[in-house]
Amino acid sequence: MTQLTLPTTNPVMEIPKQGMPVTIITGFLGSGKTTLLNQILQNKQDLKVAVLVNEFGDINIDSQLLVTVDQDMVELSNGCICCTINDGLVDAVYRILEREEKIDYLVIETTGVADPLPIVLTFLGTELKDLTTLDSIITVVDTETFNEDHFESDAALQQITYGDMILLNKTDLVTPEKIKSVENFIYDVKSAARILHTQYGQVPLPLILSVNLTPENEYISNHIEENHEHHHHDHHSPHLENDGFISISFQADRPFNVHKFETFLTEKMPQTVFRSKGILWFSDSELRHIFQLSGPRYSLHADEWPTPPKNQIVFIGKNLEKEEIYTNLNNCLLC
């Protein structure tokens, strides 16, 4: 059992001189990955950081919720990153490496239903191995909604198994007993897990960047040949079919009636929605509303519109009926 002590100061990070360091942020649906990525971007000091954000869905909500990253944002094509990995990821990393202005660090945020192993093997089993250094895999866990049912998902279990650092997020929302039970479960899965407690994804960056935690040699000896054989015959990862997740996206150029939308959330939202997020337009407000739902908890945060108003929302879950959700949401729109 590894215990970590938080530093009292935030020292300047020293970036290694070998290939561009890469950190992978993974974690189950709604755990707080984008919040952690925002914390990194807001506290990166003088580092030039590029980010790759990938979502399981037709609308790139996460990329719209990030703090301004100017031209450092490179988006992958839609779809689960570990299913499009053999095409999209390598090309995106090359675009970053080929920039005139040198990038100090690359951070990848995966979808909540992504198995991190194919991403790792892409960096270690392709030409990227000589151009990048895989620094760490950070797995974010929602301590409040965590339960063993999450691990009916193959991907969710893999996220714990391959995480070099486990961040127990939202610890302010639970009892010490719940925190202990989550820790015990994680240690059962991975006895040497490094665990940090966080709130709102706040963690000193020297604890998670340039830490050289990923055991590259173990991946190379244990997985690379197997991965090459697998992908020679089948470029598609089966874990989404195994887990049964689907994504439903809804867009509209008319505003919602806020009361009708609230009724939809409280009375008509399918119980099998694990995660929902969106950018919402309400008829009685001039502000945009950022919508986040994880398990039974949802929140709305208002700020100014940087673009013309429109409604965009994504639902991720199991056994969802697209037409039923579309009908209910259309009924919420202002006539």
N, C-alpha and C positions, 0 to 999 in steps of 0.2 A: 504494500500500500504506500503510494507516494504522496507526501504532503508538501505543499508549496507555500512559501512565505512571500507575501506581496512586498515589493520594495517601497520604501517611503518616498522615493523620488522617481522621476521619469527620465532616466539618462538617455542621452542621444544614442540611437542604435547604430551599430557598425555593420554595414552591409558587406557580406563576403565578396571576394574578388572573382570567384568562379562564375559560372553561368548565372543568368538572372534568377533570383530566388522566387519560388512559387509557393503560395499558401492556398490550400483548398479549404473552403468553409462548407461544411455539410451539416445535415441535421434534419429531423423529421418535420413534416408540415407544421408551420406556425411556431417553430421553436425560437425564432428571433435572429435568423441569419442576416437579413437585410439590415436590421438594427445594429448588429455587430459590424457589418461592413461600413455603415455610416460612421460608427465610432472610429474605425480605422482611418477613414478618409478625413475626418475632422481633426484627428490628433497625429497625423503622419509627419508633422514637423516639416523638414525640407525635403523629404523623400518624394520622388516622382513616381507615383503609384498608378498602375493601370489595373482596371478591373474587367472581368468577364462575368456577366450576369446572364443566367439561363433560366427559363421558366418552363413549366409543364402546362402549356396552354397557348391560346392563339393571341393573347394580348400581353405585351410586355409591361406589366404593372410595376414590377420592382425597379426597372430602370428609370421610371418616372418618379419614384420615391427617394432615390438617392440624392444626397447633397450634390451640388454642382461639381462635376469632374471634368468640365471643359471637353477637350478632345481626347481625354484619356479613356473614355468609354468605348469599348468595342463590344457589340452585342452579337451573340451567336444566333443562328436561326432558331425559330421556336421549336419546342419539343424537348424531351428529356435529354440532358447533356450526355448521358452515358449511352444513349441510343444513336445520337448524331455524331458521336465523338470521333469516328474515324475520318470524317470529312471536315466538320465545322471547327473543332477545337484546334487542330494542328494549323489550319489556315489562319485562324484568329491570332494564335500565338506568333506566327510568322509576321503578321501585319504589325504587331507590337514591336517585335525585334527589329523590324526594318525601318522603324521611325527614325527620323533624323535626330530628334532629341532623345537621349538615352533614358530608358525607363529603369528605375532602381528596383522595382518590386512589382510582382504580378499577384493579384488576389482573384481567385475564382470562387463565385458563389453558385453552388449547384441547386437544383430543384429539391424540394422536400422528399421526393420519391426516387432520388438518384442513388445508385450504388457507387460509392467512390472508387472501387477497385479498378474498373476500366479506365477511369480518368488517370489514376496513378500509373497504370501500365502504359498509357499513351505517352506519358512523359519519360518513362524509363525504358520502353521497348521500341521507341522510334528515334528518328534523328534529333528529336528535341532533347534527348539525354545529354548531348554534348553542348547544348546551347542554354540549358536551364538547370537549376538545382531545386529539387523538391524539398522544401524546408519543413513543412508540417501540414498535417490534416487536422483541422479543428472541427469537432462535432459539437453542435449546440443542442442542448436538451431543454425542453420546456418542463421545468420541475413541477409546475402546477397541474398540467394536463397529462403528465406521464403516467402510463399504466402498462401492464404487461401485454394488453391487447395491441399496443403499437407494434409489438414484435410478432404479430401475425404477418407483418410485412417483412419480406426478406431484405428489402433495401434498408429499412429502419435498423434492423439488427446488424447489417453490414456496416452501417455508419458508426455504430459503437465499436464494432470489432476492429475497424481500421483507423479509428480516431487516435491521433497521437496526443491530443489534448481534448478533454471533455469539459465543456463549459455548462454547468448547471445554471441555467438562466431563470429569471423570474423567482428567485429564492425569497424575495420579499412578500410573495403571495401565499406562502405555504408555512406549515409548522416545522420545527426542527425534526420532528418524527418523520414527516414526509420526506424531507431532505435525506435523512439517514436511510430510509427504505429505498429511495432511488439510487443512492450511492451503493448500497449493498447489491442491488440488482446489477448495476454496472460492473462492480467488482466480480460478480459471478460470471459475467460474460468475458471480462478482461481483467485478470487479477492485478496486473501492473498498471492499471489506468491512472493517468494524471488528471485529477479533477480540480477545477476551480469553480467557486461560487460567484455568480454575477447577477447584477440587476441592470436591465436595459442594455445588456451587452457591454457594459463598461468594464474594461480590463486594461491594465497598463500594457502598452504595446510591446515593450521588451520581453514580456512573458509569452507572447504568441508570434512575434515576427523575428526572423533571424535566430531561431532557436535550434535549428538543425536536428529535429526530432525524428524525421521520417527515416526508417531503416532501409535505405535504397537497396543495399546488397541482399537483404532478405527477400524483397519483392522480386529482384532479378533472379535469384536462385530458385525461388519457389513457384513463381507465376509466369514469368515471361514466355517460356517455351509453350506452356499450356495455353496461354492467351493467344500466341501466334497460331497455334493449331486450331483453336476455336474460331478465331476471326477469319481464318483462311476459308472456312466453310460457311460461316454464318456471321454476318456483320451486325446482326440485331440482338440486343440484349433482351432476354425474356422476362426480366423481373417485373415490368409493368403488368404483363399478362398474369404473372404469378400472383401479384399483389391485388390485381383487380381495380386499380385506380383509373378513373376517367376525369377529364377536365371539360367543363362547359363554360364558354365565354359568351358574354352578352354586351352589346354596345347599342347606344341610342343617342340620337341628336336632339332628344326632348328631355326636359327635366323630370325627375320623380316628384310625386307628392309625398312629402316626408312622412305623413301619418300612414298612408297606404304602404310605404316601404317598411315602416316599423311593424305594421301588422304582418307583412310577409316574413320578417325576421322572427317574430315571436310565435306565429301560428302556422306558417306554411313552409318554413325552411325545412327541407328533408333532414331527417335525423342522421343520415349517412354522409352528410357533408363534413369532412374533416377540417377543411380550410377554405376560407374565402377572403378575397382582397379586391379592392377596387378604388376607383376615383369617381366620386358621385357628384351629381348636379341636382340640387333641390330647387323647386320653383320659388320658395320663399327666402332664398339666400343668394347673395352675390359671390359667396366664397366657394371654393372647391372643398370637398370633404373626402379625406382619405379614410377608407373603410378597411378594417382588419378584423377578421373573425378566426378564432382558433378554439376548437371545441365549443363549450358553452359560452365563452366570453367574446364580446365584440366591442370595438371602440370606433369613434369617429373623431378625426382631428381636422380642423378647418384652417386653411391658409388661402393665399391669393392664387387665382388662376394664372399660370404662365402661358396657357394656350387657350384657344376658344373652348367654351364649356361643352362637355359631352359626358355621357355616362359610359363607364367601362368597368365591368366586374367579372371576376373569374371564380368558379366554384370547383373544388377538387374533392372527390369522394368516391364512394362505391355505389353501384346500382342506382345511379342518378338517371332520372327521366328528363331528357333535354326539353321536350315539348311542354311538359308540365311546368318546369322552371321558367321557360320563355313566356308562357301564358301568364303566370303569376307576376312576372316582372313587367310585362307589357301593361297589365292592369294597374300597375303603380305609376305609369307615366301620365303626365299631364295631357289631357285631351286637347 
